[in-house]
Amino acid sequence: MSSKKLFILIFLSVTLLFSRCAKQGMPPGGPKDLTPPEVVKTHPLKDSVRVGLDTKIEIFFSERMSQKKTQDAVFVSPLPKTPFEFKWHKKRLSIYPKEPLLMDKTYVVTLGTDAMDLHGNRMKSPFCFAFSTGDFIDSGFISGFVYSDKKSMSGILILAYLLSEKEPDPSLFLPDYVTQTDEKGGYQLKNLSFGTYRLFAILDKNKDYLLDVEKELVGVTTCDVKLNSGSFRKDNLNFFLFKQDTTKPSLVECKALNKNLISVEFDELIDSKTLVDPESYLITYEEKPEKTFKIKKVYSLYKNFQKAFLITDKLEPKRNYKLSVLNIEDKFGNRIDPEKNFCFFTGADLPDTSRLKILATSPPDKGKIVPLDTEIKIFFEKPPEKLSVEKSFALKEKEDEKIEGNYFWNGPVTFVFVPENLLSGQKEYRLELKNKVTDLAGNLLDTIPFEISFTTLNPDTLGSLSGRVEVLSKTEEKDIFIILSKIEPPRLDYQKILKKPNEFLFDSILPGAYLLSAFIDLDCDQKFDFGNPYPFLPSEPKIIYPDTLNVRSRWETEGIVLEFK
């Protein structure tokens, strides 16, 4: 091929490429544009009144946009019964109502941060404007932030429902107003009509403005919001996302392991408090359901909350029993399925001949930077004979004398030792069980002597953090849990509990970057309650300190204020 023909072929190919790109509204190449797109003007204009009921909405951009992405980021409130029709002409997006707009209504158009140009640049922040088909613009306002696992979340949908006689179910009914969180996880609902609102936050994966309970994260507020002329603004209405579980736990299996022990297994993790409560279980004779069988103790194993072990009176071999589970709940508060809460088993005459085992210790073997105020814990696989453990246990600093302290049992299988004084810094300690340790049947511990070692941290590297908690709204006095979480390895959580708003101090903590949060334990269960979208249960009040806190060695980070608004 001649050079002239080759040149003509290349020229025609490049021309064709530019032509195709122009038709598709795509950039033909060159340096990538990193400038975020902007809204240049709108129709109707911002805060226009007496707008016609057949008015089309137009948004003019600073550059050509990715059409599908941008359309998905447009929210018009109140939501129409019939979706709008979208049409594009270069940089202009036209939104046509398929039915007349409502009379005397303020409409709010929000363009979320998912809107992007052809280079993939997103909107820097949501764009919002309002207009009215009546004589005035509504002034109601609600704002806040959305968090997931202590991190703010962008692109989360905020659904607002005007309350009426019927309680809104966000999985079935479309909201009256909707917006989206910005890059910092904040949201603003502007120009709301007066009334009482219930809000939800959802990670709307399928873009249908509804909650998919099985697949999408949801957040619930601490209260409904009443907006009126005397109180038209509500700030700091925050959400904490969680995965809702509505499945009731089921009993999978029960089995007699020996003449005094029954194992019970569930199909999911169970709330630890109800799992080991003897009142959660009932054993009867199959042929005499009115006669009950005594349960002495119930325990679970280290970090296994799907299984329980029941210590009972001596079972009769080859006799059939029925085990019923009464008040078991999973970690989301779902009660046991009433149709799957019982099973049958046959009594066993087997003696317990297996050796006693230790599943774990705290601190673990070869643990480093162990706090000076640590509690020593030993987790057994089955109940040991307590006196044999207490007589055998020793904590020593190398070959020195035993460390004095007090011990107690946290259930049948967890031994806890609390040193009388703080441990020394940068020292190696040895935990040992040297004497005869047995289980309740006389079986020996499988490893004698049992030994582990750990090393304490250097106290000179420690710092502290202090501040105070303020509760500005009226609330009954309940425990306030403050959690300080280290976000760098080794990841640690420190916790303080206040009986009322007061000052707090985290002393002797490792240097590093931390996140600080707190919640008010209204239901007194020592854990944060996310609430429930439907039937509605409000979440417990919770706050996250907005900044990362840096703790330095031999230095107190002070003046921190956690403010419940």
Secondary structure as the mmCIF struct_conf table of DSSP 4:
data_model
#
loop_
_struct_conf.conf_type_id
_struct_conf.id
_struct_conf.beg_label_comp_id
_struct_conf.beg_label_asym_id
_struct_conf.beg_label_seq_id
_struct_conf.end_label_comp_id
_struct_conf.end_label_asym_id
_struct_conf.end_label_seq_id
HELX_RH_AL_P HELX_RH_AL_P1 SER A 3 GLN A 24
TURN_TY1_P TURN_TY1_P1 GLY A 25 GLY A 25
BEND BEND1 GLY A 29 PRO A 31
HELX_LH_PP_P HELX_LH_PP_P1 LYS A 32 ASP A 33
HELX_LH_PP_P HELX_LH_PP_P2 THR A 35 PRO A 37
STRN STRN1 VAL A 39 HIS A 43
BEND BEND2 PRO A 44 PRO A 44
HELX_LH_PP_P HELX_LH_PP_P3 LEU A 45 LEU A 45
TURN_TY1_P TURN_TY1_P2 LYS A 46 ASP A 47
STRN STRN2 SER A 48 SER A 48
BEND BEND3 ARG A 50 ARG A 50
TURN_TY1_P TURN_TY1_P3 LEU A 53 ASP A 54
HELX_LH_PP_P HELX_LH_PP_P4 THR A 55 LYS A 56
STRN STRN3 ILE A 57 PHE A 61
BEND BEND4 SER A 62 GLU A 63
STRN STRN4 MET A 65 MET A 65
HELX_RH_AL_P HELX_RH_AL_P2 GLN A 67 ASP A 72
TURN_TY1_P TURN_TY1_P4 ALA A 73 ALA A 73
STRN STRN5 VAL A 74 SER A 77
BEND BEND5 PRO A 78 PRO A 78
HELX_LH_PP_P HELX_LH_PP_P5 LEU A 79 PRO A 80
BEND BEND6 LYS A 81 THR A 82
HELX_LH_PP_P HELX_LH_PP_P6 PRO A 83 PHE A 84
STRN STRN6 GLU A 85 HIS A 89
TURN_TY1_P TURN_TY1_P5 LYS A 90 LYS A 91
STRN STRN7 ARG A 92 TYR A 96
BEND BEND7 LYS A 98 GLU A 99
HELX_LH_PP_P HELX_LH_PP_P7 PRO A 100 LEU A 102
TURN_TY1_P TURN_TY1_P6 MET A 103 ASP A 104
STRN STRN8 THR A 106 LEU A 111
TURN_TY1_P TURN_TY1_P7 THR A 113 ASP A 114
STRN STRN9 MET A 116 ASP A 117
TURN_TY1_P TURN_TY1_P8 LEU A 118 HIS A 119
BEND BEND8 GLY A 120 GLY A 120
HELX_LH_PP_P HELX_LH_PP_P8 ASN A 121 ASN A 121
STRN STRN10 ARG A 122 ARG A 122
HELX_LH_PP_P HELX_LH_PP_P9 MET A 123 MET A 123
BEND BEND9 LYS A 124 SER A 125
STRN STRN11 PHE A 127 SER A 132
BEND BEND10 THR A 133 PHE A 136
STRN STRN12 GLY A 140 SER A 148
TURN_TY1_P TURN_TY1_P9 ASP A 149 LYS A 150
STRN STRN13 LYS A 151 SER A 152
BEND BEND11 SER A 154 GLY A 155
STRN STRN14 LEU A 157 LEU A 162
BEND BEND12 GLU A 165 LYS A 166
HELX_LH_PP_P HELX_LH_PP_P10 GLU A 167 PRO A 168
TURN_TY1_P TURN_TY1_P10 PRO A 170 LEU A 172
BEND BEND13 PHE A 173 PHE A 173
BEND BEND14 ASP A 176 ASP A 176
STRN STRN15 TYR A 177 GLN A 180
TURN_TY1_P TURN_TY1_P11 GLU A 183 LYS A 184
BEND BEND15 GLY A 185 GLY A 185
STRN STRN16 GLY A 186 LEU A 192
HELX_LH_PP_P HELX_LH_PP_P11 SER A 193 SER A 193
BEND BEND16 PHE A 194 PHE A 194
STRN STRN17 GLY A 195 ILE A 202
TURN_TY1_P TURN_TY1_P12 LYS A 205 ASN A 206
BEND BEND17 LYS A 207 LEU A 210
TURN_TY1_P TURN_TY1_P13 VAL A 213 LYS A 215
STRN STRN18 LEU A 217 VAL A 220
BEND BEND18 THR A 222 CYS A 223
STRN STRN19 VAL A 225 LEU A 227
STRN STRN20 ASN A 228 ASN A 228
TURN_TY1_P TURN_TY1_P14 SER A 229 GLY A 230
STRN STRN21 SER A 231 SER A 231
STRN STRN22 ARG A 233 LYS A 234
STRN STRN23 PHE A 239 PHE A 240
STRN STRN24 PHE A 242 LYS A 243
HELX_LH_PP_P HELX_LH_PP_P12 THR A 247 PRO A 249
STRN STRN25 LEU A 251 ASN A 258
TURN_TY1_P TURN_TY1_P15 LYS A 259 ASN A 260
STRN STRN26 LEU A 261 PHE A 266
BEND BEND19 ASP A 267 GLU A 268
STRN STRN27 ILE A 270 ILE A 270
HELX_RH_AL_P HELX_RH_AL_P3 SER A 272 LEU A 275
TURN_TY1_P TURN_TY1_P16 VAL A 276 VAL A 276
HELX_RH_3T_P HELX_RH_3T_P1 PRO A 278 SER A 280
STRN STRN28 TYR A 281 TYR A 285
BEND BEND20 GLU A 286 GLU A 287
TURN_TY1_P TURN_TY1_P17 PRO A 289 GLU A 290
BEND BEND21 LYS A 291 LYS A 291
STRN STRN29 THR A 292 PHE A 293
STRN STRN30 ILE A 295 LEU A 301
TURN_TY1_P TURN_TY1_P18 TYR A 302 LYS A 303
STRN STRN31 ASN A 304 THR A 312
BEND BEND22 ASP A 313 ASP A 313
HELX_LH_PP_P HELX_LH_PP_P13 LYS A 314 GLU A 316
TURN_TY1_P TURN_TY1_P19 PRO A 317 LYS A 318
STRN STRN32 ASN A 320 VAL A 325
BEND BEND23 ASN A 327 ASN A 327
STRN STRN33 GLU A 329 ASP A 330
TURN_TY1_P TURN_TY1_P20 LYS A 331 PHE A 332
HELX_LH_PP_P HELX_LH_PP_P14 ASN A 334 ASN A 334
STRN STRN34 ARG A 335 ARG A 335
HELX_LH_PP_P HELX_LH_PP_P15 ILE A 336 ASP A 337
TURN_TY1_P TURN_TY1_P21 PRO A 338 GLU A 339
BEND BEND24 LYS A 340 ASN A 341
STRN STRN35 PHE A 342 THR A 346
BEND BEND25 SER A 354 SER A 354
HELX_LH_PP_P HELX_LH_PP_P16 ARG A 355 ARG A 355
STRN STRN36 LEU A 356 LEU A 356
STRN STRN37 ILE A 358 SER A 362
BEND BEND26 PRO A 363 PRO A 363
HELX_LH_PP_P HELX_LH_PP_P17 PRO A 364 PRO A 364
TURN_TY1_P TURN_TY1_P22 ASP A 365 LYS A 366
STRN STRN38 GLY A 367 VAL A 370
TURN_TY1_P TURN_TY1_P23 LEU A 372 ASP A 373
HELX_LH_PP_P HELX_LH_PP_P18 THR A 374 GLU A 375
STRN STRN39 ILE A 376 PHE A 380
BEND BEND27 GLU A 381 LYS A 382
STRN STRN40 PRO A 384 PRO A 384
HELX_RH_AL_P HELX_RH_AL_P4 LYS A 386 SER A 392
STRN STRN41 PHE A 393 GLU A 397
TURN_TY1_P TURN_TY1_P24 LYS A 398 GLU A 399
BEND BEND28 ASP A 400 ASP A 400
HELX_LH_PP_P HELX_LH_PP_P19 GLU A 401 GLU A 401
STRN STRN42 LYS A 402 LYS A 402
HELX_LH_PP_P HELX_LH_PP_P20 ILE A 403 GLU A 404
STRN STRN43 GLY A 405 TRP A 409
BEND BEND29 ASN A 410 GLY A 411
TURN_TY1_P TURN_TY1_P25 PRO A 412 VAL A 413
STRN STRN44 THR A 414 PRO A 419
BEND BEND30 GLU A 420 ASN A 421
HELX_LH_PP_P HELX_LH_PP_P21 LEU A 422 SER A 424
TURN_TY1_P TURN_TY1_P26 GLY A 425 GLN A 426
STRN STRN45 GLU A 428 LEU A 433
BEND BEND31 ASN A 435 ASN A 435
STRN STRN46 THR A 438 ASP A 439
TURN_TY1_P TURN_TY1_P27 LEU A 440 ALA A 441
HELX_LH_PP_P HELX_LH_PP_P22 ASN A 443 ASN A 443
STRN STRN47 LEU A 444 LEU A 445
BEND BEND32 ASP A 446 PRO A 449
STRN STRN48 PHE A 450 THR A 456
HELX_RH_3T_P HELX_RH_3T_P2 PRO A 459 THR A 461
STRN STRN49 GLY A 463 VAL A 471
BEND BEND33 SER A 473 SER A 473
STRN STRN50 ILE A 480 LYS A 486
BEND BEND34 GLU A 488 PRO A 490
HELX_LH_PP_P HELX_LH_PP_P23 ARG A 491 ARG A 491
STRN STRN51 ASP A 493 LEU A 498
BEND BEND35 LYS A 499 PRO A 501
STRN STRN52 GLU A 503 ILE A 509
BEND BEND36 PRO A 511 PRO A 511
STRN STRN53 GLY A 512 ILE A 520
TURN_TY1_P TURN_TY1_P28 LEU A 522 ASP A 523
BEND BEND37 CYS A 524 LYS A 527
STRN STRN54 ASN A 532 ASN A 532
TURN_TY1_P TURN_TY1_P29 PRO A 533 PHE A 536
STRN STRN55 LEU A 537 LEU A 537
HELX_LH_PP_P HELX_LH_PP_P24 PRO A 538 PRO A 541
STRN STRN56 LYS A 542 ILE A 544
BEND BEND38 PRO A 546 ASP A 547
STRN STRN57 LEU A 549 VAL A 551
TURN_TY1_P TURN_TY1_P30 SER A 553 ARG A 554
STRN STRN58 GLU A 556 PHE A 564
#
